[in-house]
Every structure is written in structure tokens, then in C-alpha cells.
Amino acid sequence: MRLLQLQGHDPDEFAEAPEIAMDFNLGRSSNAFYLVVGCRVGILLSESTFADPQSGYLSESWLSPGITADEREARTKLRLTGFNEERRKRYAEAVRGELENVLEAGKQGGTVNDYRVKELAKILAILDGMGSKDLIFTALQVSGRFNGWQIVESLETLLFSGVTLPTEQTLALFNAIEEQLRPNRWNDNERHLLMKALCLLPFLDQPAAGIKRIQEVVSSLKIRGYELREVVSALGQCRCSEALPALCDLASDEITAKAVGDEWIDALAALDTAEARTVLLSLVDPEIKEVSFPVAFDRLETVAARLVELARRDADIEQRLFQLCSLRIPEPKRSLLAKVMAWLGTPDAALSALTC
């Protein structure tokens, strides 16, 4: 459906057209309403950003002034500077009203388009995640099939909007996604969706429950290796003490440890609990027995960099590193210690590195 055809090639007119189209569609209940909102939402809310429309939704003749390819590329690279608050509120109210109408029609016995409900929820999560979280979760719980990506993207948007994901509701959504994915779990797209869903679980309001569910799924589906990189990073970023046993459990598998080595070290550093710092130090200190399995990573530079950062924040750990230089330490810990001392960058550390 062509909503607006510009006659001229004025760049100002080009930039303002999306809001005209949006206002034209506010309050409509046809499919065109949420399609236009969905594909234009980033442009409509930005105070100073332009980007080309998605040709998959709108015809090629939509907003196509005679500008050069270089100018078009420069415009598409502009970043969002923030929401225009008046527009955000107006559009959020319209989308919220449409979503409520669709859900109410379902309660009255009408047919509910599951895809449409999820798309509206995803848009509303962008516009008003914190204020409309209850309605969004209600929409996400509408039964349907093959809607995993919509659910995960909506939850991710809510999370980055500052919403703490409720454990019971989020796990119910995750379990439904997992059940649909199991028969096709070797499909790359389905596998990637599962990893994205697992990354959300450490950020529940009861993170221990989410982390336990991660361990159950990884074990039951025998997931290993590079696929777990994002999951490992999420465990570190959750800053939850229950994440450390899960991280150590993943690294106890040699194949996984080598595939996610950098991410595992970075996750320990990001976790930054007393226990996590001890485990990190144990990679160079042979007298610490926190890790009950042989840790083998291909790149010692990442370990050294995180230990240097830790030593600069914690005087006790820095002192321990100096003490280790006077001990007989086996390889490869000795080479790692020498690298750490050299990277500390002080004259005393440089001298100590020579004695390692």
C-alpha cells in the first residue's frame, strides 16, 4: 500500500515524510498500521536521524529523491540521538491501544493473529518497555507457533530498557520456545535462537533459577564449543555469584574451554566477585587450588590482560604477583607471570619479570 508519494526531491521533505506517514496511520486497525510502525519506528522517533526504508515492506518508489549514492550511504550511517518524547508518547499510546483491542477481541471469542500480537508487543517494548511491561508479557504469552524470535527480541528489548525479567513468566516463555526447537535443534537458525534465549536467563529477578535452567539445557542437549560464547559472556555480565559454578562447569569440558577461552576469562573478570578474582588468580598462582580441572587456553594474552587490570585495582593481588616472582613456578604459569609483570609497566614489575 503506497501511503505517500513525494513529487519533489527536497531533502527536508524527504526527512519529514515518515512522520506524516505515521500520523496518517495512527488509529487504523488494518495490517498496514503495524507494518508501517514496525519498519519505521527507529526513524520516526529520532530527532535527527535518517535511514532508508526497508524495501521489503514498502515499494521502491517510496521516498526516493535524486540524491547520490555517497549521500545516501552517509545518511544511513547516522545514529539515533534519542527519542522525541512527544512522538514517543503519542505512538506508544496508539500501539498500546491497538494491542489492547486485539487482545480484547481474542477474549470475546474472536480470532487472534498471533504474529500480529507479537509484532505489536515488540514495537511497544521499544516505545514504552518500562511503562507497558505487563501488557507486553500478556501479549507474549498468547499461544502460537514459530514465534520464538519475536519473543526473544521483545524480552531483550525490555531488558535493555531497564525491565527486570520476572522469573516465572520468562521461564514459561523460554520453556515453550525450547519445546518447539527440540525437534529441529540441529537447524542453524533454531540453534542460534536457543543461544539468544539462554543469554536472557541470567538476568531474571531470581538469577539462580535462570542459571540453573541454562545448566540443565546445556547438559540435556549436549551443547559444547563455540556456540556457548555468548552464553558465557552473559553469565559474566549478570554479576551473580551463582554464575561462577556454571562458568567453571562449562570450562571443565576441554573442547568448550578452548572454543570460549577469551570469553570465559572476560566473564570471570566481569563477574568480579571475590571468588571469581581468586579463580582468575589461580591461573597463574600454583598454590591456589580453586579450579579442580586443568585449564587450557590457546591465548595467554587475554589472561594476562585481565590479571593486569585486576592487580591495578587490588593491591593485595599485586603484592601476591610480586611474591610469585621469587618462587619456582612451572610452565606455562611462569611465562604467563612474566607477561603480567611486564605489562604492569612499573620499574619494579619490569625487574621482577626478569627473575621469573
N, C-alpha and C positions, 0 to 999 in steps of 0.2 A: 504494500500500500504506500503510494507516494503522498507524503503529508505536505511537502513544501518544495517548490521548485524555484530557485533563485534565478532571476533574469540577468543580473549584473555580476561583476567579478570583484566587488568591493570587499577587501579583507575584513573590514569591521562588520559588514553584513554577514560575512561567512562565519565569523566567530559568534555572533549573536543568534544565529539561526537555531541552534539546538534548544535554547530555552523557549523560543517561540513554539517549536515542535512539541516540547514537553508540556507547556501550558495548554496547547491545543488538545492534548490527550488526557489531561487530568480529569478524573472522574469517570472516564469511559470504562466499561467493563468488558470490552472485546479483547481478543488476544493481542491486538496491536498495542494496547495500553502497556502491558508489562514487557513486551518485546522491545518497545522503544525505550522504556525506562531502563531496562537491563543493559542494553548496549550503549546507552548514552550517559549513564549515571555519573561516571568519572568526569565527563566534560561539563555536564550541567551544573555540577556543584562547585566547580573550580572557579576561583575569582579571575585567574589569568592564564588558564591552560587551554591549548587547542590540541586536538588529536583527530586523525581521520576516523570517520565512522566505520563500523565493521560491515564490510560489503556483504557478508553472509546474511545480514538482517535487512539491509536497506539496499536499494538499487544503486548502480554505479553512477547514475545521474544525480544522486542526492549530494548536494553541496560539493560541486566540483568546479571551482573557479579556475581561471587560467593562470596558475602560479607555476613556477619552475619546480623541477624535481628536488633541487637543493633546498629551496624554501620550504617545500612540503616536508622534507626529511628533518629540517631544523625545527619545524613546528611540532612534529610528532615526538621529538625528544624532550620537549618541555615537561617539567614535572609539576605535579599538583602542589599548590602552595597552601591549600587548606580549603575548608568548606565556606561557602557563602551561607551564613547561618539562616538568613531569611528564606533562601531557597531550600536549604536542607529541611527546615521545619515544614515548609509547605509541601514538599514532595514526600516527606516521611508520612505526613498526615494522610495524603492521598493513597499511598501504597498500603498503609495500615488499614485504612477504611476498606480498600478493595480486598485485602486478605481476610478481614473480619467478615465481609459479605460472603466470600467464597466458603469459608468455614461454617458460617451460619446456614448457608444453603445445604451443606452436607448434613448438618444436624436435622434439618427439616425433611430429610429423605431424598434430597437431590443427589445427582452425580457429582462427585468431586474429582476434578482433574488434578491428580497427584503431582504431576510435573509442574503445573502452573502454581500450585500451592508452594512447592519447594522453591521455585524461582522467585516468587514474591517474598518469601521468607529470607532468601539470600540477599535480595536487594534491601530489604528492611534492616537486615543486620549491618549493612554498610551505612545506611542513613541514620539509624537510631538503635544501635545494638543494645546499649545500656538501658534505654527507656522502654524498649519493646521486647525485652528478652523472654518474658513469659509467653507472649503471643507467638514469638518465633519458635520456641520449644514446642508449643502446641501444634504449630504447623509442621514441624519436622517429624512429629510422632504420627502424622497421618500415614496410614499403611500404603505401601506401594512397592514396586519392584524396580530395580536398576536405578535407584536414586541415591546411591552411596556418595557419588561425587558432590551432589548438591548438599547433602547433609554435612559432609566433612568440610566443604568450603564455607558453609554457614557457621559451623562451630569454630572454625579457625578465625573467621572474621569477628565473631563475638569475643573470642579470646583476646585478639589484638585490640579490641575496643575496651578492654578492661573488665570484661564479664568473667567472673569465676564460674567455671562449668560445674553444675550440680552433678554429684556422683551418680545417683540413681538413674536420672534421666539420660545422662550421657552414656553410661554403660549399657542401658537398654538400647539406645540407638546404635552403639558400637556392635553389640551382640547381633542385632538384626543385619547389619552390614556384613559381619563375619559369616553369618549363616548363608547369606546369598553368595558370598565369594568362595566358600569352601569347594563347591563342585568345580569351579573354574580357577582355582588358586594358582595354577601354573601359567595362566594368561598374564602377560606382562602388565597390561593395563589394570587388571584386578589386583595383581601383586603390589603395584605402586599405590593403588588406593588403600590397600591394607596397611602399608607402611605409613601413609599420611594419617590414617585413623589412629594407629598406635602412637604416633607422636603427640596426639592430644591428651592421652590418658594420664601422663604425669602432672597435668595441670588441673586436675579436678579439685573440688573443695576438700576431698579426702584423698590426697595423692597416693597414700599407701595402697588403697584399693585399686587405683588405676595402674600402679606399678606392678602389683600382683597379677593383674589381668594381662599385662604385657608379658610377664614371665610365663604365664600359662599358655598364651597363644604361640610364643616363640618355641616353647617346648613341644606343644602338640602338633604344630605344623612343621617342626624341624627347620626353622628359618636360621640361616647362618650366612656369614660372609658379608660382602659389600652392601647387601640390602639393608643391613641394620645401621648404617652410618647415621642417618637422620634420627633414628630412634635413640641411638647412643647420645647424640647431641642434645636431644630433648630431655633425656634423663639428667644430664648435667645441668641444663638450664633451669630445671624445676627447683633447684636449691633445697631438695628434700633429703633428709638423712636416709630414708628408706631406699633411695636411688643407688646408694653405694653398693649394697649387696647384689643388686641387679646388674650393675656395671661389672662387678668382679665375676659374676656368674657368666656373663657374656664373654668376657676376656679369657675365661678358663678354657674355651674352645680355641685351639691353635689357629684354625682356619679363620675364624671370626676375628681373633686378636690381630692377625696380620692384615686383614682386609680393612679393619676400622681403627688401626693403631693411632693415627693422628687424632681422630675424633674422640677416641677413648681417653687419651691424655688430656685433650682440651676439655672434655667433660669433667674429669677429675678436678682440673683447675677451676672450672666454672662452678662446680658444686661447692668447693671452698669450705667444707666443714672440717673440724679438727681431724676426724677420721680420714677424710679424703686427702688432706695435706700429708698425713702420716703415710698413706699408701703411695702417694706421689714421691715422697722422700725415700721410701723403701726401694725404689727403682735404682737408687744409687748407694744406699746405705745397707750393707750386708747384715748388719746387726738387727735390723727391723724385719720381723717375720710376719708382717701384716698380710702379705699375699701368699697364699698356700699353693700357688701353681707357678710354673716358670713363665715369666712374661717375656715374650719375644716380639720386638717391634723392628721393622725394617729401617725406620728413620729415627736416629737418636737425636737429631737436631730439634725435633718438636719437644721431646722430653727435656732436653737441656734448656730450651727457651722458657718452658713453664716453671722449671726449677729456679731459674734465674729470677723470674718475676716473683716467685714465692719467697726467695731469700731476701729480696729487696723490701718485701712487706713485713717479714717476720725475722727479727734479729736472732731469735733462738735457732732457727733453721740455718741462717747464715753462719752462725758460730759452729753449728754441727758440721757444715760442709768444710769449714777450715780444719776442724778436728780430723775429719776423714782423710785429709791430705797426708797426715802423718801415719796412717795405718796402711797395712798391706792389703789392698783390695783386689780381688780377682777381676779379670776381664769378663764381660765388657763394661762393668761398672766403673773400672778405673779410667777408661777412655772417656766415658760419659762425665765423670767427675772433673777430669782435666778440661773438658769443653765448657762445663758450667763455670769453673773458676776463671777461665779465660774470658768468658762472656760477661762476668760480673763487672769487669772493666776497671777495677781499682788496682793500684800498685801492689798491695798486699796479696790480693787474689791472684794477680799475674805471677808473683813469686811462688805462691803456693801451687799454682798449676804446674810449675816446672818440677816440683818434687813428687807429683802424682805418679 
